[in-house]
Amino acid sequence: MNTNENDIKSVQLSFLRNVSLAVEFHCKTLQSGAKHDLVSVFRAVALWFDNESYEEIHSLIPVWMASVSARMSPLAVSVLY
């Protein structure tokens, strides 16, 4: 690979890492936050949908949904499912 390809790959990996962390921390906020915190639900779902082509991000959501759904209202859970 040449330098440009390495730079592109590095930026893509950095982006993926940052989006994964954002999804993770929005879901952690949902775990510890208010029961009816729909803003955090919509932020996590928006990040998920905006980056659906990345398997790493797509695989985070079911794990967090299982742990978060018990704390949330039925409306918030229906948004996720």
Residue pairs with C-beta under 8 A, 6 or more apart in sequence:
1 9
16 54
16 56
16 57
19 47
19 51
19 54
19 57
20 56
20 57
20 60
22 47
23 44
23 47
23 48
23 57
23 60
23 61
23 64
24 60
24 64
26 40
26 43
26 44
26 47
27 44
27 60
27 61
27 64
27 67
27 68
29 37
29 40
30 37
30 40
30 41
30 44
30 64
30 68
30 71
30 72
31 64
31 67
31 68
31 71
33 40
35 71
35 72
35 73
36 72
36 73
36 76
37 72
37 76
38 75
38 76
38 79
41 72
41 76
41 79
41 80
42 79
44 61
44 64
45 79
45 80
47 57
48 57
48 58
48 60
48 61
51 57
51 58
52 58
61 80
65 80
65 81
68 80
69 77
69 80
